[in-house]
Amino acid sequence: MATNRKLFFLILILVPVFTLAGAAQDPQEAFEKDLIAACSENHASRIDSLILEHRLWVKPLVDRLINEF
């Protein structure tokens, strides 16, 4: 019985952790798609606003693009 209770509490703790980790990636992926689309359209004001709103996500994107190139 105590083993089942421990397993239950472990699941209660881990489910939100994995859910939050997955949710944190979605906005960054959307940002990357939006920024790449704005760059391909040469839409300078959109690029500026995206970078100003999400400045911490720019460097990982640039690093990834450089590595892929």
mmCIF file as Biopython writes it, N, C-alpha, C and O atoms, coordinates in Angstrom:
data_model
#
loop_
_atom_site.group_PDB
_atom_site.id
_atom_site.type_symbol
_atom_site.label_atom_id
_atom_site.label_alt_id
_atom_site.label_comp_id
_atom_site.label_asym_id
_atom_site.label_entity_id
_atom_site.label_seq_id
_atom_site.pdbx_PDB_ins_code
_atom_site.Cartn_x
_atom_site.Cartn_y
_atom_site.Cartn_z
_atom_site.occupancy
_atom_site.B_iso_or_equiv
_atom_site.auth_seq_id
_atom_site.auth_asym_id
_atom_site.pdbx_PDB_model_num
ATOM 1   N N  . MET A ? 1  ? 0.811  -1.189 0.000   1.0 0.0 1  A 1 
ATOM 2   C CA . MET A ? 1  ? 0.000  0.000  0.000   1.0 0.0 1  A 1 
ATOM 3   C C  . MET A ? 1  ? 0.858  1.258  0.000   1.0 0.0 1  A 1 
ATOM 4   O O  . MET A ? 1  ? 0.561  2.213  -0.718  1.0 0.0 1  A 1 
ATOM 5   N N  . ALA A ? 2  ? 1.914  1.265  0.795   1.0 0.0 2  A 1 
ATOM 6   C CA . ALA A ? 2  ? 2.785  2.434  0.852   1.0 0.0 2  A 1 
ATOM 7   C C  . ALA A ? 2  ? 3.509  2.636  -0.469  1.0 0.0 2  A 1 
ATOM 8   O O  . ALA A ? 2  ? 3.781  3.772  -0.856  1.0 0.0 2  A 1 
ATOM 9   N N  . THR A ? 3  ? 3.826  1.548  -1.167  1.0 0.0 3  A 1 
ATOM 10  C CA . THR A ? 3  ? 4.489  1.653  -2.465  1.0 0.0 3  A 1 
ATOM 11  C C  . THR A ? 3  ? 3.574  2.308  -3.483  1.0 0.0 3  A 1 
ATOM 12  O O  . THR A ? 3  ? 4.018  3.138  -4.277  1.0 0.0 3  A 1 
ATOM 13  N N  . ASN A ? 4  ? 2.289  1.939  -3.467  1.0 0.0 4  A 1 
ATOM 14  C CA . ASN A ? 4  ? 1.330  2.550  -4.385  1.0 0.0 4  A 1 
ATOM 15  C C  . ASN A ? 4  ? 1.164  4.033  -4.099  1.0 0.0 4  A 1 
ATOM 16  O O  . ASN A ? 4  ? 1.032  4.841  -5.018  1.0 0.0 4  A 1 
ATOM 17  N N  . ARG A ? 5  ? 1.169  4.384  -2.834  1.0 0.0 5  A 1 
ATOM 18  C CA . ARG A ? 5  ? 1.023  5.783  -2.448  1.0 0.0 5  A 1 
ATOM 19  C C  . ARG A ? 5  ? 2.234  6.593  -2.929  1.0 0.0 5  A 1 
ATOM 20  O O  . ARG A ? 5  ? 2.078  7.708  -3.427  1.0 0.0 5  A 1 
ATOM 21  N N  . LYS A ? 6  ? 3.438  6.031  -2.779  1.0 0.0 6  A 1 
ATOM 22  C CA . LYS A ? 6  ? 4.650  6.712  -3.247  1.0 0.0 6  A 1 
ATOM 23  C C  . LYS A ? 6  ? 4.620  6.880  -4.757  1.0 0.0 6  A 1 
ATOM 24  O O  . LYS A ? 6  ? 4.985  7.936  -5.273  1.0 0.0 6  A 1 
ATOM 25  N N  . LEU A ? 7  ? 4.191  5.851  -5.463  1.0 0.0 7  A 1 
ATOM 26  C CA . LEU A ? 7  ? 4.100  5.922  -6.922  1.0 0.0 7  A 1 
ATOM 27  C C  . LEU A ? 7  ? 3.096  6.981  -7.341  1.0 0.0 7  A 1 
ATOM 28  O O  . LEU A ? 7  ? 3.341  7.740  -8.279  1.0 0.0 7  A 1 
ATOM 29  N N  . PHE A ? 8  ? 1.983  7.033  -6.655  1.0 0.0 8  A 1 
ATOM 30  C CA . PHE A ? 8  ? 0.954  8.023  -6.950  1.0 0.0 8  A 1 
ATOM 31  C C  . PHE A ? 8  ? 1.496  9.445  -6.784  1.0 0.0 8  A 1 
ATOM 32  O O  . PHE A ? 8  ? 1.286  10.298 -7.646  1.0 0.0 8  A 1 
ATOM 33  N N  . PHE A ? 9  ? 2.186  9.693  -5.685  1.0 0.0 9  A 1 
ATOM 34  C CA . PHE A ? 9  ? 2.739  11.026 -5.448  1.0 0.0 9  A 1 
ATOM 35  C C  . PHE A ? 9  ? 3.849  11.360 -6.446  1.0 0.0 9  A 1 
ATOM 36  O O  . PHE A ? 9  ? 3.991  12.515 -6.849  1.0 0.0 9  A 1 
ATOM 37  N N  . LEU A ? 10 ? 4.621  10.379 -6.838  1.0 0.0 10 A 1 
ATOM 38  C CA . LEU A ? 10 ? 5.652  10.604 -7.847  1.0 0.0 10 A 1 
ATOM 39  C C  . LEU A ? 10 ? 5.027  11.018 -9.171  1.0 0.0 10 A 1 
ATOM 40  O O  . LEU A ? 10 ? 5.515  11.928 -9.840  1.0 0.0 10 A 1 
ATOM 41  N N  . ILE A ? 11 ? 3.953  10.349 -9.542  1.0 0.0 11 A 1 
ATOM 42  C CA . ILE A ? 11 ? 3.253  10.700 -10.783 1.0 0.0 11 A 1 
ATOM 43  C C  . ILE A ? 11 ? 2.674  12.106 -10.683 1.0 0.0 11 A 1 
ATOM 44  O O  . ILE A ? 11 ? 2.749  12.880 -11.637 1.0 0.0 11 A 1 
ATOM 45  N N  . LEU A ? 12 ? 2.098  12.438 -9.532  1.0 0.0 12 A 1 
ATOM 46  C CA . LEU A ? 12 ? 1.540  13.778 -9.349  1.0 0.0 12 A 1 
ATOM 47  C C  . LEU A ? 12 ? 2.598  14.867 -9.479  1.0 0.0 12 A 1 
ATOM 48  O O  . LEU A ? 12 ? 2.308  15.976 -9.928  1.0 0.0 12 A 1 
ATOM 49  N N  . ILE A ? 13 ? 3.807  14.550 -9.089  1.0 0.0 13 A 1 
ATOM 50  C CA . ILE A ? 13 ? 4.894  15.525 -9.173  1.0 0.0 13 A 1 
ATOM 51  C C  . ILE A ? 13 ? 5.439  15.603 -10.590 1.0 0.0 13 A 1 
ATOM 52  O O  . ILE A ? 13 ? 5.716  16.698 -11.079 1.0 0.0 13 A 1 
ATOM 53  N N  . LEU A ? 14 ? 5.600  14.470 -11.260 1.0 0.0 14 A 1 
ATOM 54  C CA . LEU A ? 14 ? 6.255  14.452 -12.564 1.0 0.0 14 A 1 
ATOM 55  C C  . LEU A ? 14 ? 5.369  14.929 -13.711 1.0 0.0 14 A 1 
ATOM 56  O O  . LEU A ? 14 ? 5.878  15.504 -14.672 1.0 0.0 14 A 1 
ATOM 57  N N  . VAL A ? 15 ? 4.076  14.708 -13.637 1.0 0.0 15 A 1 
ATOM 58  C CA . VAL A ? 15 ? 3.193  15.111 -14.741 1.0 0.0 15 A 1 
ATOM 59  C C  . VAL A ? 15 ? 3.258  16.615 -14.986 1.0 0.0 15 A 1 
ATOM 60  O O  . VAL A ? 15 ? 3.439  17.016 -16.135 1.0 0.0 15 A 1 
ATOM 61  N N  . PRO A ? 16 ? 3.121  17.467 -13.977 1.0 0.0 16 A 1 
ATOM 62  C CA . PRO A ? 16 ? 3.240  18.907 -14.245 1.0 0.0 16 A 1 
ATOM 63  C C  . PRO A ? 16 ? 4.625  19.319 -14.746 1.0 0.0 16 A 1 
ATOM 64  O O  . PRO A ? 16 ? 4.742  20.243 -15.551 1.0 0.0 16 A 1 
ATOM 65  N N  . VAL A ? 17 ? 5.667  18.642 -14.279 1.0 0.0 17 A 1 
ATOM 66  C CA . VAL A ? 17 ? 7.018  18.982 -14.725 1.0 0.0 17 A 1 
ATOM 67  C C  . VAL A ? 17 ? 7.148  18.752 -16.217 1.0 0.0 17 A 1 
ATOM 68  O O  . VAL A ? 17 ? 7.647  19.618 -16.936 1.0 0.0 17 A 1 
ATOM 69  N N  . PHE A ? 18 ? 6.706  17.595 -16.695 1.0 0.0 18 A 1 
ATOM 70  C CA . PHE A ? 18 ? 6.800  17.306 -18.122 1.0 0.0 18 A 1 
ATOM 71  C C  . PHE A ? 18 ? 5.839  18.171 -18.931 1.0 0.0 18 A 1 
ATOM 72  O O  . PHE A ? 18 ? 6.154  18.554 -20.058 1.0 0.0 18 A 1 
ATOM 73  N N  . THR A ? 19 ? 4.699  18.475 -18.384 1.0 0.0 19 A 1 
ATOM 74  C CA . THR A ? 19 ? 3.733  19.323 -19.072 1.0 0.0 19 A 1 
ATOM 75  C C  . THR A ? 19 ? 4.278  20.733 -19.236 1.0 0.0 19 A 1 
ATOM 76  O O  . THR A ? 19 ? 4.153  21.322 -20.310 1.0 0.0 19 A 1 
ATOM 77  N N  . LEU A ? 20 ? 4.878  21.281 -18.194 1.0 0.0 20 A 1 
ATOM 78  C CA . LEU A ? 20 ? 5.446  22.626 -18.275 1.0 0.0 20 A 1 
ATOM 79  C C  . LEU A ? 20 ? 6.627  22.675 -19.222 1.0 0.0 20 A 1 
ATOM 80  O O  . LEU A ? 20 ? 6.801  23.665 -19.933 1.0 0.0 20 A 1 
ATOM 81  N N  . ALA A ? 21 ? 7.443  21.634 -19.252 1.0 0.0 21 A 1 
ATOM 82  C CA . ALA A ? 21 ? 8.593  21.614 -20.152 1.0 0.0 21 A 1 
ATOM 83  C C  . ALA A ? 21 ? 8.132  21.602 -21.596 1.0 0.0 21 A 1 
ATOM 84  O O  . ALA A ? 21 ? 8.726  22.278 -22.436 1.0 0.0 21 A 1 
ATOM 85  N N  . GLY A ? 22 ? 7.098  20.857 -21.901 1.0 0.0 22 A 1 
ATOM 86  C CA . GLY A ? 22 ? 6.569  20.807 -23.259 1.0 0.0 22 A 1 
ATOM 87  C C  . GLY A ? 22 ? 5.908  22.108 -23.653 1.0 0.0 22 A 1 
ATOM 88  O O  . GLY A ? 22 ? 6.033  22.553 -24.794 1.0 0.0 22 A 1 
ATOM 89  N N  . ALA A ? 23 ? 5.211  22.718 -22.722 1.0 0.0 23 A 1 
ATOM 90  C CA . ALA A ? 23 ? 4.529  23.977 -23.014 1.0 0.0 23 A 1 
ATOM 91  C C  . ALA A ? 23 ? 5.518  25.106 -23.213 1.0 0.0 23 A 1 
ATOM 92  O O  . ALA A ? 23 ? 5.243  26.030 -23.978 1.0 0.0 23 A 1 
ATOM 93  N N  . ALA A ? 24 ? 6.663  25.059 -22.548 1.0 0.0 24 A 1 
ATOM 94  C CA . ALA A ? 24 ? 7.649  26.118 -22.676 1.0 0.0 24 A 1 
ATOM 95  C C  . ALA A ? 24 ? 8.293  26.128 -24.057 1.0 0.0 24 A 1 
ATOM 96  O O  . ALA A ? 24 ? 8.787  27.169 -24.489 1.0 0.0 24 A 1 
ATOM 97  N N  . GLN A ? 25 ? 8.300  25.018 -24.747 1.0 0.0 25 A 1 
ATOM 98  C CA . GLN A ? 25 ? 8.932  24.951 -26.047 1.0 0.0 25 A 1 
ATOM 99  C C  . GLN A ? 25 ? 8.032  25.481 -27.157 1.0 0.0 25 A 1 
ATOM 100 O O  . GLN A ? 25 ? 8.538  25.984 -28.160 1.0 0.0 25 A 1 
ATOM 101 N N  . ASP A ? 26 ? 6.724  25.384 -27.007 1.0 0.0 26 A 1 
ATOM 102 C CA . ASP A ? 26 ? 5.814  25.797 -28.059 1.0 0.0 26 A 1 
ATOM 103 C C  . ASP A ? 26 ? 5.923  27.282 -28.410 1.0 0.0 26 A 1 
ATOM 104 O O  . ASP A ? 26 ? 6.001  27.599 -29.597 1.0 0.0 26 A 1 
ATOM 105 N N  . PRO A ? 27 ? 5.932  28.204 -27.455 1.0 0.0 27 A 1 
ATOM 106 C CA . PRO A ? 27 ? 6.058  29.616 -27.811 1.0 0.0 27 A 1 
ATOM 107 C C  . PRO A ? 27 ? 7.390  29.930 -28.491 1.0 0.0 27 A 1 
ATOM 108 O O  . PRO A ? 27 ? 7.444  30.782 -29.378 1.0 0.0 27 A 1 
ATOM 109 N N  . GLN A ? 28 ? 8.453  29.259 -28.088 1.0 0.0 28 A 1 
ATOM 110 C CA . GLN A ? 28 ? 9.750  29.504 -28.710 1.0 0.0 28 A 1 
ATOM 111 C C  . GLN A ? 28 ? 9.755  29.015 -30.156 1.0 0.0 28 A 1 
ATOM 112 O O  . GLN A ? 28 ? 10.312 29.677 -31.031 1.0 0.0 28 A 1 
ATOM 113 N N  . GLU A ? 29 ? 9.144  27.872 -30.412 1.0 0.0 29 A 1 
ATOM 114 C CA . GLU A ? 29 ? 9.060  27.369 -31.779 1.0 0.0 29 A 1 
ATOM 115 C C  . GLU A ? 29 ? 8.227  28.307 -32.641 1.0 0.0 29 A 1 
ATOM 116 O O  . GLU A ? 29 ? 8.568  28.555 -33.798 1.0 0.0 29 A 1 
ATOM 117 N N  . ALA A ? 30 ? 7.137  28.829 -32.085 1.0 0.0 30 A 1 
ATOM 118 C CA . ALA A ? 30 ? 6.300  29.783 -32.816 1.0 0.0 30 A 1 
ATOM 119 C C  . ALA A ? 30 ? 7.083  31.061 -33.104 1.0 0.0 30 A 1 
ATOM 120 O O  . ALA A ? 30 ? 6.986  31.627 -34.193 1.0 0.0 30 A 1 
ATOM 121 N N  . PHE A ? 31 ? 7.856  31.508 -32.121 1.0 0.0 31 A 1 
ATOM 122 C CA . PHE A ? 31 ? 8.692  32.695 -32.315 1.0 0.0 31 A 1 
ATOM 123 C C  . PHE A ? 31 ? 9.677  32.477 -33.451 1.0 0.0 31 A 1 
ATOM 124 O O  . PHE A ? 31 ? 9.846  33.343 -34.309 1.0 0.0 31 A 1 
ATOM 125 N N  . GLU A ? 32 ? 10.332 31.309 -33.456 1.0 0.0 32 A 1 
ATOM 126 C CA . GLU A ? 32 ? 11.318 31.021 -34.500 1.0 0.0 32 A 1 
ATOM 127 C C  . GLU A ? 32 ? 10.675 31.025 -35.879 1.0 0.0 32 A 1 
ATOM 128 O O  . GLU A ? 32 ? 11.236 31.585 -36.821 1.0 0.0 32 A 1 
ATOM 129 N N  . LYS A ? 33 ? 9.514  30.414 -36.007 1.0 0.0 33 A 1 
ATOM 130 C CA . LYS A ? 33 ? 8.815  30.399 -37.294 1.0 0.0 33 A 1 
ATOM 131 C C  . LYS A ? 33 ? 8.437  31.811 -37.726 1.0 0.0 33 A 1 
ATOM 132 O O  . LYS A ? 33 ? 8.609  32.177 -38.889 1.0 0.0 33 A 1 
ATOM 133 N N  . ASP A ? 34 ? 7.916  32.611 -36.775 1.0 0.0 34 A 1 
ATOM 134 C CA . ASP A ? 34 ? 7.526  33.986 -37.085 1.0 0.0 34 A 1 
ATOM 135 C C  . ASP A ? 34 ? 8.730  34.827 -37.497 1.0 0.0 34 A 1 
ATOM 136 O O  . ASP A ? 34 ? 8.650  35.601 -38.451 1.0 0.0 34 A 1 
ATOM 137 N N  . LEU A ? 35 ? 9.844  34.681 -36.784 1.0 0.0 35 A 1 
ATOM 138 C CA . LEU A ? 35 ? 11.031 35.474 -37.095 1.0 0.0 35 A 1 
ATOM 139 C C  . LEU A ? 35 ? 11.615 35.084 -38.452 1.0 0.0 35 A 1 
ATOM 140 O O  . LEU A ? 35 ? 12.006 35.951 -39.233 1.0 0.0 35 A 1 
ATOM 141 N N  . ILE A ? 36 ? 11.672 33.801 -38.729 1.0 0.0 36 A 1 
ATOM 142 C CA . ILE A ? 36 ? 12.186 33.349 -40.026 1.0 0.0 36 A 1 
ATOM 143 C C  . ILE A ? 36 ? 11.276 33.825 -41.153 1.0 0.0 36 A 1 
ATOM 144 O O  . ILE A ? 36 ? 11.757 34.244 -42.206 1.0 0.0 36 A 1 
ATOM 145 N N  . ALA A ? 37 ? 9.962  33.761 -40.935 1.0 0.0 37 A 1 
ATOM 146 C CA . ALA A ? 37 ? 9.021  34.245 -41.956 1.0 0.0 37 A 1 
ATOM 147 C C  . ALA A ? 37 ? 9.186  35.744 -42.168 1.0 0.0 37 A 1 
ATOM 148 O O  . ALA A ? 37 ? 9.177  36.209 -43.307 1.0 0.0 37 A 1 
ATOM 149 N N  . ALA A ? 38 ? 9.334  36.504 -41.092 1.0 0.0 38 A 1 
ATOM 150 C CA . ALA A ? 38 ? 9.511  37.958 -41.209 1.0 0.0 38 A 1 
ATOM 151 C C  . ALA A ? 38 ? 10.811 38.288 -41.933 1.0 0.0 38 A 1 
ATOM 152 O O  . ALA A ? 38 ? 10.868 39.245 -42.705 1.0 0.0 38 A 1 
ATOM 153 N N  . CYS A ? 39 ? 11.854 37.501 -41.689 1.0 0.0 39 A 1 
ATOM 154 C CA . CYS A ? 39 ? 13.131 37.730 -42.372 1.0 0.0 39 A 1 
ATOM 155 C C  . CYS A ? 39 ? 13.012 37.418 -43.859 1.0 0.0 39 A 1 
ATOM 156 O O  . CYS A ? 39 ? 13.538 38.152 -44.695 1.0 0.0 39 A 1 
ATOM 157 N N  . SER A ? 40 ? 12.332 36.347 -44.182 1.0 0.0 40 A 1 
ATOM 158 C CA . SER A ? 40 ? 12.198 35.983 -45.599 1.0 0.0 40 A 1 
ATOM 159 C C  . SER A ? 40 ? 11.337 36.989 -46.358 1.0 0.0 40 A 1 
ATOM 160 O O  . SER A ? 40 ? 11.516 37.178 -47.561 1.0 0.0 40 A 1 
ATOM 161 N N  . GLU A ? 41 ? 10.397 37.639 -45.653 1.0 0.0 41 A 1 
ATOM 162 C CA . GLU A ? 41 ? 9.559  38.670 -46.274 1.0 0.0 41 A 1 
ATOM 163 C C  . GLU A ? 41 ? 10.206 40.051 -46.213 1.0 0.0 41 A 1 
ATOM 164 O O  . GLU A ? 41 ? 9.678  41.015 -46.767 1.0 0.0 41 A 1 
ATOM 165 N N  . ASN A ? 42 ? 11.358 40.141 -45.534 1.0 0.0 42 A 1 
ATOM 166 C CA . ASN A ? 42 ? 12.074 41.404 -45.359 1.0 0.0 42 A 1 
ATOM 167 C C  . ASN A ? 42 ? 11.176 42.455 -44.695 1.0 0.0 42 A 1 
ATOM 168 O O  . ASN A ? 42 ? 11.115 43.605 -45.130 1.0 0.0 42 A 1 
ATOM 169 N N  . HIS A ? 43 ? 10.490 42.037 -43.642 1.0 0.0 43 A 1 
ATOM 170 C CA . HIS A ? 43 ? 9.554  42.882 -42.900 1.0 0.0 43 A 1 
ATOM 171 C C  . HIS A ? 43 ? 10.278 43.407 -41.652 1.0 0.0 43 A 1 
ATOM 172 O O  . HIS A ? 43 ? 10.199 42.807 -40.580 1.0 0.0 43 A 1 
ATOM 173 N N  . ALA A ? 44 ? 10.975 44.519 -41.806 1.0 0.0 44 A 1 
ATOM 174 C CA . ALA A ? 44 ? 11.877 45.031 -40.776 1.0 0.0 44 A 1 
ATOM 175 C C  . ALA A ? 44 ? 11.172 45.368 -39.463 1.0 0.0 44 A 1 
ATOM 176 O O  . ALA A ? 44 ? 11.693 45.060 -38.391 1.0 0.0 44 A 1 
ATOM 177 N N  . SER A ? 45 ? 10.018 45.985 -39.530 1.0 0.0 45 A 1 
ATOM 178 C CA . SER A ? 45 ? 9.352  46.366 -38.279 1.0 0.0 45 A 1 
ATOM 179 C C  . SER A ? 45 ? 8.889  45.134 -37.504 1.0 0.0 45 A 1 
ATOM 180 O O  . SER A ? 45 ? 8.932  45.124 -36.274 1.0 0.0 45 A 1 
ATOM 181 N N  . ARG A ? 46 ? 8.447  44.099 -38.213 1.0 0.0 46 A 1 
ATOM 182 C CA . ARG A ? 46 ? 8.041  42.856 -37.539 1.0 0.0 46 A 1 
ATOM 183 C C  . ARG A ? 46 ? 9.254  42.167 -36.909 1.0 0.0 46 A 1 
ATOM 184 O O  . ARG A ? 46 ? 9.166  41.644 -35.798 1.0 0.0 46 A 1 
ATOM 185 N N  . ILE A ? 47 ? 10.374 42.168 -37.611 1.0 0.0 47 A 1 
ATOM 186 C CA . ILE A ? 47 ? 11.611 41.585 -37.081 1.0 0.0 47 A 1 
ATOM 187 C C  . ILE A ? 47 ? 12.016 42.310 -35.804 1.0 0.0 47 A 1 
ATOM 188 O O  . ILE A ? 47 ? 12.335 41.675 -34.799 1.0 0.0 47 A 1 
ATOM 189 N N  . ASP A ? 48 ? 12.002 43.629 -35.844 1.0 0.0 48 A 1 
ATOM 190 C CA . ASP A ? 48 ? 12.368 44.425 -34.664 1.0 0.0 48 A 1 
ATOM 191 C C  . ASP A ? 48 ? 11.454 44.134 -33.477 1.0 0.0 48 A 1 
ATOM 192 O O  . ASP A ? 48 ? 11.928 43.970 -32.353 1.0 0.0 48 A 1 
ATOM 193 N N  . SER A ? 49 ? 10.144 44.070 -33.724 1.0 0.0 49 A 1 
ATOM 194 C CA . SER A ? 49 ? 9.224  43.840 -32.608 1.0 0.0 49 A 1 
ATOM 195 C C  . SER A ? 49 ? 9.385  42.433 -32.037 1.0 0.0 49 A 1 
ATOM 196 O O  . SER A ? 49 ? 9.310  42.252 -30.822 1.0 0.0 49 A 1 
ATOM 197 N N  . LEU A ? 50 ? 9.606  41.436 -32.891 1.0 0.0 50 A 1 
ATOM 198 C CA . LEU A ? 50 ? 9.813  40.073 -32.400 1.0 0.0 50 A 1 
ATOM 199 C C  . LEU A ? 50 ? 11.080 39.987 -31.549 1.0 0.0 50 A 1 
ATOM 200 O O  . LEU A ? 50 ? 11.086 39.350 -30.496 1.0 0.0 50 A 1 
ATOM 201 N N  . ILE A ? 51 ? 12.142 40.628 -32.009 1.0 0.0 51 A 1 
ATOM 202 C CA . ILE A ? 51 ? 13.400 40.588 -31.264 1.0 0.0 51 A 1 
ATOM 203 C C  . ILE A ? 51 ? 13.260 41.331 -29.935 1.0 0.0 51 A 1 
ATOM 204 O O  . ILE A ? 51 ? 13.769 40.867 -28.915 1.0 0.0 51 A 1 
ATOM 205 N N  . LEU A ? 52 ? 12.586 42.462 -29.934 1.0 0.0 52 A 1 
ATOM 206 C CA . LEU A ? 52 ? 12.390 43.212 -28.695 1.0 0.0 52 A 1 
ATOM 207 C C  . LEU A ? 52 ? 11.535 42.443 -27.686 1.0 0.0 52 A 1 
ATOM 208 O O  . LEU A ? 52 ? 11.788 42.499 -26.483 1.0 0.0 52 A 1 
ATOM 209 N N  . GLU A ? 53 ? 10.517 41.720 -28.181 1.0 0.0 53 A 1 
ATOM 210 C CA . GLU A ? 53 ? 9.621  40.978 -27.298 1.0 0.0 53 A 1 
ATOM 211 C C  . GLU A ? 53 ? 10.266 39.701 -26.747 1.0 0.0 53 A 1 
ATOM 212 O O  . GLU A ? 53 ? 9.975  39.281 -25.627 1.0 0.0 53 A 1 
ATOM 213 N N  . HIS A ? 54 ? 11.146 39.091 -27.550 1.0 0.0 54 A 1 
ATOM 214 C CA . HIS A ? 54 ? 11.692 37.776 -27.185 1.0 0.0 54 A 1 
ATOM 215 C C  . HIS A ? 54 ? 13.213 37.765 -27.341 1.0 0.0 54 A 1 
ATOM 216 O O  . HIS A ? 54 ? 13.765 36.884 -28.000 1.0 0.0 54 A 1 
ATOM 217 N N  . ARG A ? 55 ? 13.868 38.713 -26.753 1.0 0.0 55 A 1 
ATOM 218 C CA . ARG A ? 55 ? 15.306 38.865 -26.969 1.0 0.0 55 A 1 
ATOM 219 C C  . ARG A ? 55 ? 16.127 37.664 -26.504 1.0 0.0 55 A 1 
ATOM 220 O O  . ARG A ? 55 ? 17.194 37.401 -27.058 1.0 0.0 55 A 1 
ATOM 221 N N  . LEU A ? 56 ? 15.649 36.931 -25.492 1.0 0.0 56 A 1 
ATOM 222 C CA . LEU A ? 56 ? 16.413 35.791 -24.986 1.0 0.0 56 A 1 
ATOM 223 C C  . LEU A ? 56 ? 16.341 34.575 -25.914 1.0 0.0 56 A 1 
ATOM 224 O O  . LEU A ? 56 ? 17.150 33.656 -25.791 1.0 0.0 56 A 1 
ATOM 225 N N  . TRP A ? 57 ? 15.388 34.563 -26.832 1.0 0.0 57 A 1 
ATOM 226 C CA . TRP A ? 57 ? 15.244 33.432 -27.751 1.0 0.0 57 A 1 
ATOM 227 C C  . TRP A ? 57 ? 16.000 33.641 -29.056 1.0 0.0 57 A 1 
ATOM 228 O O  . TRP A ? 57 ? 16.089 32.721 -29.869 1.0 0.0 57 A 1 
ATOM 229 N N  . VAL A ? 58 ? 16.543 34.826 -29.269 1.0 0.0 58 A 1 
ATOM 230 C CA . VAL A ? 58 ? 17.209 35.131 -30.537 1.0 0.0 58 A 1 
ATOM 231 C C  . VAL A ? 58 ? 18.531 34.381 -30.661 1.0 0.0 58 A 1 
ATOM 232 O O  . VAL A ? 58 ? 18.792 33.759 -31.690 1.0 0.0 58 A 1 
ATOM 233 N N  . LYS A ? 59 ? 19.361 34.430 -29.634 1.0 0.0 59 A 1 
ATOM 234 C CA . LYS A ? 59 ? 20.676 33.799 -29.717 1.0 0.0 59 A 1 
ATOM 235 C C  . LYS A ? 59 ? 20.596 32.298 -29.975 1.0 0.0 59 A 1 
ATOM 236 O O  . LYS A ? 59 ? 21.318 31.805 -30.842 1.0 0.0 59 A 1 
ATOM 237 N N  . PRO A ? 60 ? 19.745 31.539 -29.257 1.0 0.0 60 A 1 
ATOM 238 C CA . PRO A ? 60 ? 19.667 30.109 -29.579 1.0 0.0 60 A 1 
ATOM 239 C C  . PRO A ? 60 ? 19.243 29.843 -31.026 1.0 0.0 60 A 1 
ATOM 240 O O  . PRO A ? 60 ? 19.714 28.893 -31.651 1.0 0.0 60 A 1 
ATOM 241 N N  . LEU A ? 61 ? 18.364 30.674 -31.546 1.0 0.0 61 A 1 
ATOM 242 C CA . LEU A ? 61 ? 17.933 30.520 -32.940 1.0 0.0 61 A 1 
ATOM 243 C C  . LEU A ? 61 ? 19.084 30.808 -33.892 1.0 0.0 61 A 1 
ATOM 244 O O  . LEU A ? 61 ? 19.320 30.047 -34.831 1.0 0.0 61 A 1 
ATOM 245 N N  . VAL A ? 62 ? 19.788 31.882 -33.660 1.0 0.0 62 A 1 
ATOM 246 C CA . VAL A ? 62 ? 20.916 32.244 -34.523 1.0 0.0 62 A 1 
ATOM 247 C C  . VAL A ? 62 ? 22.004 31.175 -34.456 1.0 0.0 62 A 1 
ATOM 248 O O  . VAL A ? 62 ? 22.576 30.799 -35.479 1.0 0.0 62 A 1 
ATOM 249 N N  . ASP A ? 63 ? 22.286 30.691 -33.254 1.0 0.0 63 A 1 
ATOM 250 C CA . ASP A ? 63 ? 23.297 29.631 -33.116 1.0 0.0 63 A 1 
ATOM 251 C C  . ASP A ? 63 ? 22.878 28.379 -33.883 1.0 0.0 63 A 1 
ATOM 252 O O  . ASP A ? 63 ? 23.702 27.762 -34.557 1.0 0.0 63 A 1 
ATOM 253 N N  . ARG A ? 64 ? 21.614 28.002 -33.786 1.0 0.0 64 A 1 
ATOM 254 C CA . ARG A ? 64 ? 21.122 26.826 -34.487 1.0 0.0 64 A 1 
ATOM 255 C C  . ARG A ? 64 ? 21.214 27.002 -36.004 1.0 0.0 64 A 1 
ATOM 256 O O  . ARG A ? 64 ? 21.610 26.083 -36.721 1.0 0.0 64 A 1 
ATOM 257 N N  . LEU A ? 65 ? 20.847 28.183 -36.480 1.0 0.0 65 A 1 
ATOM 258 C CA . LEU A ? 65 ? 20.904 28.447 -37.921 1.0 0.0 65 A 1 
ATOM 259 C C  . LEU A ? 65 ? 22.344 28.421 -38.427 1.0 0.0 65 A 1 
ATOM 260 O O  . LEU A ? 65 ? 22.608 27.918 -39.518 1.0 0.0 65 A 1 
ATOM 261 N N  . ILE A ? 66 ? 23.269 28.958 -37.643 1.0 0.0 66 A 1 
ATOM 262 C CA . ILE A ? 66 ? 24.675 28.938 -38.037 1.0 0.0 66 A 1 
ATOM 263 C C  . ILE A ? 66 ? 25.185 27.496 -38.098 1.0 0.0 66 A 1 
ATOM 264 O O  . ILE A ? 66 ? 25.891 27.128 -39.037 1.0 0.0 66 A 1 
ATOM 265 N N  . ASN A ? 67 ? 24.833 26.689 -37.111 1.0 0.0 67 A 1 
ATOM 266 C CA . ASN A ? 67 ? 25.267 25.292 -37.103 1.0 0.0 67 A 1 
ATOM 267 C C  . ASN A ? 67 ? 24.671 24.504 -38.262 1.0 0.0 67 A 1 
ATOM 268 O O  . ASN A ? 67 ? 25.338 23.643 -38.835 1.0 0.0 67 A 1 
ATOM 269 N N  . GLU A ? 68 ? 23.416 24.794 -38.611 1.0 0.0 68 A 1 
ATOM 270 C CA . GLU A ? 68 ? 22.784 24.098 -39.736 1.0 0.0 68 A 1 
ATOM 271 C C  . GLU A ? 68 ? 23.378 24.525 -41.063 1.0 0.0 68 A 1 
ATOM 272 O O  . GLU A ? 68 ? 23.436 23.735 -42.006 1.0 0.0 68 A 1 
ATOM 273 N N  . PHE A ? 69 ? 23.826 25.790 -41.144 1.0 0.0 69 A 1 
ATOM 274 C CA . PHE A ? 69 ? 24.380 26.289 -42.403 1.0 0.0 69 A 1 
ATOM 275 C C  . PHE A ? 69 ? 25.711 25.625 -42.675 1.0 0.0 69 A 1 
ATOM 276 O O  . PHE A ? 69 ? 26.346 25.907 -43.691 1.0 0.0 69 A 1 
#
